[in-house]
Structure formats: C-alpha cells, structure tokens
Amino acid sequence: MERIAIGADHAGRALKEEILVFLRDAGYSVEDMGTYGDESVDYPDYALKVARAVATGAADLGILICGTGIGMSIAANKVRGVRAAVATDCYMARMAREHNDANILCLGGRVVGAGLALDIVQTFLQSRFAGGRHVRRIGKIRAAEESSSPPLSPEIAEDP
C-alpha cells in the first residue's frame, strides 16, 4: 500500500481531516504534514513539505488541499520530480495519473464537497500510469526540469 503525505492550508484543513479518516480507514499509511488549526497560514509552506516528501521518496504520493487547489499545485510543481495536478472530478484525477503520471493530487476545499473529494481521492489512488506514448511526454517534462533552474534547496521553505 502506498505511503501518502497530506497537507493543507487553513482553507483546506477541514477537508483534509475528512480525507485523513478515509485514507486511514482504507489502510493507507498517511503522514499529516499540517496545518492543524484554522488560523491563516501560507499554502506554499505545506505544498513544499508534501512535495519534498514525494520527491525524496519519503512518500509515494501526496495530497494537497487549499481553497481552490491551484496555489498548492503551483507551489508543489516547483520541486523537481513533482507532477501535481488539480482535479475537480474523477475523470481529471484518473487522467492525471494515467496520462501525466501525477504524483500529487491537489483539491479545492472551497470547490468540491467532501463526498466528491473522497471519490476523487479514491480514483487518483486506484489509477495507474498508462505508459506507452505518455512515457515520451513525461520524458520531455523531466528534460525541461533538468535544463531549467536548479531544484529548490531545503532551506528555502522552513517548517512553518
């Protein structure tokens, strides 16, 4: 069973708690990387914690939740080796895994309700990379990462 790192800002914390229960009940090993309260926090802090866990292999997959999922995806995708995708329905979640080999799912706590979010998470976790023609495309993404700026150093985003 995959190891999952999960994080949220204040706008996604309530949904994160529901997803945590769902994942643990399903038998997943889950590391909750915060936030743990409702006070306003900066989403990049949590996006980068989860993204680094995935990029280093400490977690197999990640889930990030903010108001829309967009900010989390932008921040997480700054970490080399991360392919974070926003999904607002199950089809997007499946395609993110099958075609894009996404390793982090980003959700909007103000966009999707808990029932749909749990279906999206389940779809994301059950889907697998299709390979084939998509391998070449993922290779082009990796090549672009290698030829661009150096990876984020660990000291850039300290623990909040």
C-alpha positions as CSV (number, residue, x, y, z in Angstrom):
1,M,0.0,0.0,0.0
2,E,1.3,3.4,-0.9
3,R,2.6,5.9,1.6
4,I,0.8,9.2,1.3
5,A,1.8,12.7,2.5
6,I,-1.1,15.1,3.0
7,G,-1.1,18.8,3.7
8,A,-3.5,21.7,3.7
9,D,-3.7,25.4,4.5
10,H,-6.5,26.9,6.6
11,A,-9.0,26.8,3.7
12,G,-8.4,23.1,3.1
13,R,-7.9,21.9,6.7
14,A,-11.5,20.6,7.3
15,L,-11.5,18.6,4.1
16,K,-8.0,17.3,4.9
17,E,-9.4,15.9,8.2
18,E,-12.2,14.0,6.3
19,I,-9.7,12.6,3.8
20,L,-7.4,11.5,6.6
21,V,-10.1,9.4,8.1
22,F,-11.0,7.9,4.7
23,L,-7.4,7.0,4.0
24,R,-6.6,5.6,7.4
25,D,-9.8,3.5,7.3
26,A,-8.7,2.2,3.9
27,G,-5.4,1.1,5.4
28,Y,-3.1,3.6,3.8
29,S,0.0,4.8,5.7
30,V,-0.6,8.6,5.9
31,E,1.7,11.4,7.2
32,D,-0.2,14.5,8.1
33,M,2.1,17.5,7.4
34,G,-0.3,20.2,8.6
35,T,-1.9,22.6,9.1
36,Y,-3.6,21.6,12.2
37,G,-5.7,24.7,13.0
38,D,-8.0,27.2,11.3
39,E,-5.7,30.3,11.6
40,S,-4.5,31.7,8.3
41,V,-1.3,30.1,7.1
42,D,0.7,30.3,3.8
43,Y,-0.1,27.4,1.4
44,P,3.4,27.2,-0.1
45,D,4.8,26.1,3.3
46,Y,2.6,23.0,3.2
47,A,2.9,22.4,-0.5
48,L,6.6,22.3,-0.4
49,K,6.7,20.0,2.7
50,V,4.5,17.4,0.9
51,A,6.3,17.9,-2.5
52,R,9.7,17.3,-0.9
53,A,8.4,14.2,0.8
54,V,7.2,12.8,-2.6
55,A,10.3,14.0,-4.5
56,T,12.7,12.3,-2.0
57,G,10.7,9.1,-1.8
58,A,9.6,9.6,1.8
59,A,6.1,9.3,0.4
60,D,4.9,7.6,-2.7
61,L,2.1,10.1,-3.4
62,G,0.8,13.4,-2.0
63,I,-2.5,15.1,-1.5
64,L,-2.7,18.9,-1.0
65,I,-5.8,21.0,-0.2
66,C,-6.2,24.8,-0.3
67,G,-9.2,26.9,-1.3
68,T,-9.0,26.0,-5.0
69,G,-6.1,23.6,-5.3
70,I,-4.4,26.0,-7.7
71,G,-2.0,27.6,-5.3
72,M,-0.9,24.3,-3.9
73,S,-0.3,22.9,-7.4
74,I,1.8,25.9,-8.5
75,A,4.0,25.7,-5.4
76,A,4.4,21.9,-5.4
77,N,5.3,21.9,-9.1
78,K,8.4,24.0,-8.2
79,V,10.0,20.9,-6.7
80,R,11.9,18.8,-9.3
81,G,10.3,15.4,-9.9
82,V,6.8,16.5,-8.7
83,R,3.8,16.4,-11.1
84,A,1.0,18.0,-9.0
85,A,-2.4,18.2,-10.7
86,V,-5.6,19.9,-9.7
87,A,-8.7,17.7,-10.1
88,T,-12.3,18.7,-9.7
89,D,-13.8,15.5,-10.8
90,C,-12.9,11.8,-11.0
91,Y,-12.1,11.9,-14.8
92,M,-9.5,14.6,-14.2
93,A,-8.0,12.5,-11.3
94,R,-7.8,9.4,-13.5
95,M,-6.3,11.3,-16.4
96,A,-3.7,13.0,-14.2
97,R,-2.4,9.6,-13.1
98,E,-2.9,7.7,-16.4
99,H,-1.6,10.3,-18.8
100,N,0.5,12.6,-16.7
101,D,1.9,10.3,-14.1
102,A,0.9,12.8,-11.5
103,N,2.2,12.1,-8.0
104,I,0.4,14.8,-6.1
105,L,-3.4,15.4,-6.2
106,C,-4.5,19.0,-5.4
107,L,-8.0,19.7,-4.3
108,G,-10.0,22.8,-3.6
109,G,-11.7,22.8,-0.2
110,R,-13.9,25.6,-1.4
111,V,-14.6,24.0,-4.7
112,V,-15.5,20.3,-4.1
113,G,-17.6,18.9,-1.3
114,A,-16.4,16.1,0.9
115,G,-18.3,13.3,-0.9
116,L,-16.9,14.2,-4.3
117,A,-13.4,14.8,-2.8
118,L,-13.3,11.3,-1.4
119,D,-14.4,9.9,-4.8
120,I,-11.6,11.9,-6.5
121,V,-9.0,10.7,-4.0
122,Q,-10.1,7.1,-4.4
123,T,-9.9,7.4,-8.2
124,F,-6.5,9.1,-8.0
125,L,-5.1,6.3,-5.8
126,Q,-6.6,3.5,-7.8
127,S,-5.4,4.8,-11.2
128,R,-2.0,3.9,-12.7
129,F,0.3,5.5,-15.2
130,A,-0.7,4.1,-18.7
131,G,2.9,4.3,-20.1
132,G,3.0,4.0,-23.9
133,R,3.1,7.3,-25.7
134,H,2.8,9.1,-22.4
135,V,6.4,8.0,-21.4
136,R,7.8,10.2,-24.1
137,R,5.8,13.2,-22.9
138,I,6.8,12.7,-19.3
139,G,10.4,12.5,-20.5
140,K,10.0,15.9,-22.1
141,I,8.8,17.3,-18.8
142,R,11.7,15.8,-17.0
143,A,14.1,17.2,-19.6
144,A,12.7,20.6,-19.1
145,E,13.2,20.4,-15.4
146,E,16.8,19.4,-15.8
147,S,17.5,22.2,-18.2
148,S,15.8,24.9,-16.1
149,S,16.7,26.4,-12.8
150,P,18.3,24.2,-10.1
151,P,16.0,22.4,-7.6
152,L,14.7,24.2,-4.6
153,S,17.1,23.8,-1.7
154,P,15.8,22.6,1.6
155,E,16.5,25.9,3.4
156,I,14.2,27.9,1.2
157,A,11.0,26.8,2.9
158,E,11.4,26.1,6.6
159,D,8.8,24.4,8.6
160,P,6.0,26.9,9.5
